[in-house]
Amino acid sequence: MRLQRIFAATATLAALTTLATACEDPAKAGPAAAKPSASPAVSTAPTAGAPAQASPTAAGAAPATLAEAQAYVRKYTSCEDLSTGPADRVNLAGYAPVGAWAVTERGICSDTKEQDEIVLSMVSDMKAHQQAYKDHITKRLDEGYWDAGLYDPYLVGKGFVATARKTGTGLALVKSDLRVLVCNPDFTVPEGYKKEKALVDGCVLTDFVNARDGKGSPVKGPALASAGTIEELRGLVSPKAVDCTEMLVTNEHIASIDYQPVVGRDVSGAGVKQRAVCGKLGGATRAHNLNWLDLVADMKALQTLSKESQLAEVGHQRSLTQSKLLVGTNVAVESNNPAVRKALYKLGFLRLDCEPAFSAPAGSRIRPAQVDGCVLTDFERPGV
């Protein structure tokens, strides 16, 4: 995977752009626009005698005008005040101009239900258009933007493309024959969602809407873990995930140079009712394989403390020794061992991630946390 610690604030309309506001960290943003020269030249007119190619999902005749595309979209969400030149509504500077990527005409309408703007692009050759989009995503991936194209509500149909900024608009539009086009090889269509071949290799069409805000299409997964006692928690996680052959039940602060727990000295102030530590505590040999088990009385307090700890560790080498917090409903496990965490995900634990603008690729589990600015997830970037 070509992953880097970069994210943008929110998904944008622009799939024909550098996606500077959708897929990139502003500090690493590339050029402001995807120029026609960045992709193969595309004729703006259909080949003589050949019909316009379309998404295989779209049934019926292809809309021939922006008004017809608007009428189609309005069956599923609002699309008002259609205009071809609303510079004050959406900044179109980042879009490839009409005439590139087989785009023959472009307009914008307002989704009043979601307070969003929808960009409608009429396309004369859908296969060429999808190829140009794939080439653009490949270029961004080669530049190190691992999430390029993972979160774009970029919906293709027969003869036109609709892009949106807000998750709610995308969720409404996938109820139609429009499908999200994804060309990022790290994307996996989650169970229960449609997966169809795009018109170019390496891309898929799906009715799954991926979103950074965790409000996209729901992903199925096991219920969060819970336990009534510390021994019950021990039985849940050991030996499947944590080696608790040696376990010490104590609310005292236990740490080592290699293992730093999220919960510090004030365990009760962190919302923890009872705590145990598993592993070799040291003595004749250096402490190793330390993991902490918590029965939690106040999950919001624990997540708040963990958020503070995470933000303090951003950019520090110490983050390699700082344990990461995985939570259930009333239990938590702290570990800095990736193998342990991977096993815990299968047991119904999710990791609290409070990194600014964090997002996870499709197929990962994401749930809201109990503190603002954080999510619960089973996704980890390698090496983090």
C-alpha positions in Angstrom: 0.0 0.0 0.0 1.2 3.5 -0.8 0.2 5.0 2.4 1.2 8.3 4.0 0.0 10.3 7.0 -1.9 12.8 4.9 -5.5 13.7 4.8 -7.8 16.6 3.7 -10.6 18.3 5.6 -13.5 17.1 3.5 -14.3 15.3 0.2 -14.8 17.6 -2.7 -16.6 17.7 -6.0 -13.5 17.6 -8.2 -12.8 14.2 -9.6 -11.2 15.8 -12.7 -8.9 17.9 -10.5 -5.9 17.3 -8.4 -8.5 16.7 -5.6 -6.6 19.2 -3.6 -9.6 19.6 -1.2 -10.6 16.0 -1.2 -7.6 13.7 -1.1 -4.6 15.7 0.0 -3.2 17.3 3.0 -3.2 21.1 2.3 0.4 21.2 3.3 1.3 18.8 0.5 -1.2 20.0 -2.1 -0.1 19.6 -5.7 -1.1 21.8 -8.6 -4.4 23.6 -8.3 -6.0 21.9 -11.4 -5.8 18.8 -13.4 -4.7 20.1 -16.8 -5.7 18.3 -20.0 -2.1 17.5 -20.6 -1.9 15.4 -17.5 -4.1 12.8 -19.2 -4.5 11.5 -22.7 -6.2 13.9 -25.0 -9.9 13.1 -25.4 -12.1 14.1 -28.3 -15.1 16.2 -27.3 -17.3 14.6 -29.9 -18.4 11.0 -30.2 -16.9 8.8 -32.9 -19.0 9.0 -36.0 -21.6 6.3 -36.1 -20.8 5.0 -32.5 -23.1 5.5 -29.5 -21.8 7.2 -26.4 -20.5 4.6 -23.9 -22.0 4.5 -20.5 -21.9 2.9 -17.1 -23.3 -0.6 -17.4 -25.6 0.2 -14.4 -27.6 2.9 -16.1 -30.8 1.7 -17.8 -32.8 3.5 -20.4 -31.8 6.2 -22.8 -28.9 8.5 -21.8 -29.7 12.1 -20.9 -28.8 14.2 -23.9 -28.8 17.6 -22.2 -28.0 19.1 -18.8 -31.8 19.6 -18.2 -32.4 15.9 -18.8 -29.6 15.0 -16.4 -31.1 17.4 -13.8 -34.5 15.7 -14.3 -32.9 12.3 -13.6 -31.1 13.5 -10.5 -34.3 15.1 -9.1 -35.9 11.7 -8.8 -33.6 11.0 -5.9 -32.7 14.4 -4.4 -33.2 18.0 -5.1 -31.3 19.6 -7.9 -32.4 23.2 -8.2 -31.3 26.4 -10.0 -29.3 24.7 -12.7 -26.7 27.0 -14.2 -23.7 26.6 -16.5 -21.7 29.5 -15.0 -22.2 29.8 -11.3 -18.7 30.8 -10.2 -20.0 32.1 -6.9 -21.5 28.7 -6.0 -18.6 26.4 -6.7 -15.0 27.2 -7.6 -14.6 25.5 -10.9 -10.9 26.6 -11.3 -9.8 23.2 -10.1 -11.8 21.3 -12.8 -10.4 20.3 -16.2 -12.2 22.6 -18.7 -15.1 21.5 -20.8 -13.5 19.9 -23.9 -11.1 17.6 -21.9 -11.8 14.1 -20.7 -14.8 13.9 -23.1 -16.7 16.5 -21.1 -19.0 18.4 -23.5 -20.9 20.6 -21.1 -21.0 21.2 -17.3 -23.6 22.7 -15.0 -24.3 23.0 -11.3 -27.5 22.6 -9.4 -28.3 22.9 -5.6 -29.2 20.0 -3.4 -31.4 22.0 -1.0 -32.0 18.9 1.1 -28.4 18.5 2.0 -27.3 22.1 1.4 -24.9 20.9 -1.2 -24.0 21.7 -4.8 -24.0 19.0 -7.5 -21.8 19.3 -10.5 -23.3 17.7 -13.6 -20.9 16.9 -16.5 -22.1 15.7 -19.8 -19.8 13.0 -21.3 -19.6 12.0 -24.9 -17.3 9.0 -24.4 -17.7 7.4 -21.0 -14.9 4.9 -21.5 -12.4 7.6 -22.4 -13.6 9.6 -19.5 -13.1 6.8 -17.0 -9.6 6.1 -18.4 -8.7 9.8 -17.9 -10.0 9.6 -14.3 -8.0 6.4 -13.7 -4.9 8.0 -15.1 -5.4 11.0 -12.8 -5.8 8.8 -9.7 -2.8 6.7 -10.6 -0.7 9.9 -10.9 -1.8 11.0 -7.5 -1.0 7.6 -6.0 2.5 7.7 -7.5 3.0 11.1 -5.9 2.3 9.5 -2.5 -1.3 10.4 -1.9 -2.5 7.0 -0.7 -6.2 8.0 -0.3 -6.6 9.5 -3.9 -10.0 8.6 -5.1 -11.1 6.7 -2.0 -13.5 9.3 -0.7 -14.8 11.0 -3.9 -18.6 10.9 -4.3 -18.0 10.6 -8.0 -21.0 9.0 -9.6 -21.1 7.9 -13.2 -24.2 7.0 -15.2 -25.2 6.8 -18.8 -23.9 9.9 -20.6 -23.1 12.1 -17.6 -21.3 12.3 -14.2 -22.5 13.8 -11.0 -20.2 14.9 -8.2 -21.0 16.1 -4.8 -19.3 17.5 -1.7 -21.5 16.0 1.0 -22.0 12.4 2.1 -25.8 12.8 2.2 -26.0 13.7 -1.4 -23.9 10.7 -2.4 -26.1 8.4 -0.4 -29.2 9.7 -2.1 -27.7 9.4 -5.6 -26.6 5.8 -5.3 -30.2 4.8 -4.9 -30.4 5.6 -8.6 -28.6 3.8 -11.4 -25.6 6.1 -10.8 -22.6 4.3 -9.3 -19.5 5.5 -7.5 -16.4 5.1 -9.7 -13.3 4.0 -7.7 -9.9 3.5 -9.3 -7.8 3.2 -6.1 -6.3 -0.4 -5.9 -6.6 -0.3 -2.1 -10.4 -0.1 -2.3 -12.4 -3.2 -1.5 -16.2 -3.2 -1.9 -17.6 -4.2 1.5 -19.9 -7.2 1.9 -23.5 -6.5 0.9 -22.8 -3.8 -1.7 -22.8 -4.0 -5.5 -19.5 -4.4 -7.3 -19.6 -4.0 -11.1 -17.0 -3.8 -13.7 -16.1 -0.3 -14.9 -15.4 0.4 -18.5 -11.6 0.4 -17.8 -9.5 -2.2 -16.0 -8.5 -1.4 -12.5 -11.7 0.5 -11.6 -15.0 -0.6 -10.1 -18.5 0.7 -9.9 -20.3 0.4 -6.6 -23.3 1.7 -4.6 -21.0 2.0 -1.5 -20.4 5.5 -0.4 -17.1 5.9 1.5 -16.8 9.0 3.7 -14.2 10.5 5.9 -16.8 11.6 8.4 -17.9 8.0 9.1 -21.4 8.8 7.9 -21.2 7.0 4.6 -22.7 3.6 3.8 -22.7 1.4 6.9 -20.3 -1.5 7.0 -21.3 -4.7 8.7 -19.3 -6.0 11.6 -19.4 -7.8 15.0 -20.9 -6.1 18.0 -18.4 -4.3 20.3 -16.9 -6.5 23.1 -18.1 -6.4 26.7 -17.3 -8.1 30.0 -18.7 -8.1 33.5 -15.5 -8.7 35.4 -11.7 -8.5 34.8 -11.5 -12.2 34.7 -14.2 -12.4 32.1 -12.3 -9.8 30.1 -9.1 -11.9 30.5 -11.0 -15.0 29.2 -12.3 -13.0 26.2 -8.9 -11.8 25.0 -6.5 -14.5 26.2 -5.0 -16.5 24.6 -6.6 -15.5 21.2 -5.1 -12.0 21.3 -3.3 -11.2 24.5 -1.0 -13.5 26.5 -2.4 -13.2 30.0 -0.6 -16.2 31.4 0.8 -13.7 33.9 -1.7 -11.1 34.9 -1.5 -8.6 37.8 -4.7 -6.8 38.8 -3.7 -3.4 40.1 -4.7 0.3 39.7 -1.1 1.3 40.3 0.8 2.9 37.4 2.9 0.3 35.7 5.0 1.1 32.7 8.4 0.5 31.2 10.8 2.3 28.7 9.2 0.2 25.9 5.6 0.2 27.0 3.7 3.4 28.0 0.0 3.0 28.8 -2.6 5.5 27.7 -3.9 5.6 31.3 -1.3 7.2 33.5 -1.1 7.4 37.3 -4.7 8.6 37.9 -6.6 5.5 36.9 -9.9 6.4 38.6 -9.8 9.9 36.9 -9.6 8.2 33.6 -12.9 6.4 34.0 -11.3 3.0 34.7 -13.1 0.9 37.4 -10.5 -1.9 37.5 -7.2 -2.5 35.7 -4.9 -5.4 35.1 -1.6 -5.7 33.2 -0.6 -8.9 31.4 2.9 -9.8 30.3 6.4 -10.0 31.9 6.7 -7.1 34.3 10.5 -7.3 34.5 12.8 -8.1 37.3 15.8 -10.2 36.2 14.9 -9.4 32.6 13.5 -6.4 30.9 9.8 -6.0 30.9 8.1 -7.2 27.7 4.8 -8.1 26.1 2.9 -5.7 28.4 -0.8 -5.1 27.6 -3.4 -3.5 29.9 -6.9 -4.7 30.4 -9.5 -2.2 31.7 -13.1 -2.5 33.0 -14.5 1.0 32.2 -17.0 2.9 34.3 -16.8 6.1 32.2 -16.0 5.5 28.5 -16.2 9.1 27.6 -13.6 10.1 30.2 -11.3 7.3 29.0 -11.6 8.4 25.4 -11.0 12.0 26.3 -7.8 11.2 28.1 -6.7 9.0 25.2 -7.4 11.8 22.7 -5.2 14.2 24.7 -2.4 11.6 24.8 -2.6 10.9 21.0 -2.5 14.6 20.1 0.5 15.1 22.4 2.3 12.2 20.7 1.8 13.3 17.1 5.2 13.6 15.4 7.1 12.2 18.4 9.3 9.0 18.4 7.7 8.1 21.7 4.5 7.2 19.8 6.1 3.8 19.0 6.1 3.0 22.7 2.8 4.6 23.6 0.1 2.0 23.8 -3.0 2.4 21.6 -6.5 2.2 23.1 -8.9 -0.4 21.8 -12.4 -0.3 23.3 -15.6 -2.3 23.5 -18.8 -1.2 25.2 -17.5 -1.2 28.8 -14.0 -2.7 28.4 -10.7 -1.5 26.9 -7.3 -3.0 26.0 -4.1 -1.0 25.6 -1.3 -2.4 23.5 1.6 -1.1 21.3 1.8 -4.5 19.6 0.2 -4.4 16.1 -0.3 -8.2 16.1 -2.2 -8.0 19.3 -4.4 -5.3 18.0 -5.2 -7.2 14.8 -6.4 -10.1 16.8 -8.5 -7.9 19.1 -10.3 -6.4 16.1 -11.6 -9.9 15.4 -13.0 -10.1 19.0 -15.1 -6.9 18.7 -12.6 -4.2 19.8 -12.1 -1.0 17.8 -9.2 1.4 18.1 -9.8 5.0 19.1 -8.1 7.3 16.5 -8.1 11.1 17.1 -5.6 12.1 14.5 -6.8 15.2 12.7 -8.7 14.4 9.5 -8.2 10.6 10.0 -10.0 8.4 7.5 -10.0 4.8 6.5 -10.4 3.0 3.2 -13.6 1.2 2.2 -14.0 -2.1 3.9 -12.7 -0.8 7.2 -15.0 -0.4 10.1 -15.7 3.1 11.4 -18.0 4.1 14.2 -18.4 7.4 16.0 -16.4 7.8 19.2 -17.8 9.4 22.4 -15.5 12.4 22.0 -15.5 14.9 19.1 -12.7 14.6 16.6 -12.2 10.9 17.1 -13.5 7.7 15.5 -13.5 4.0 16.4 -11.9 1.9 13.6 -10.1 -1.3 12.8 -7.9 0.4 10.2 -4.2 1.0 10.9 -1.7 2.4 8.4 1.4 0.2 8.3 4.3 1.5 10.4 2.0 3.7 12.6 
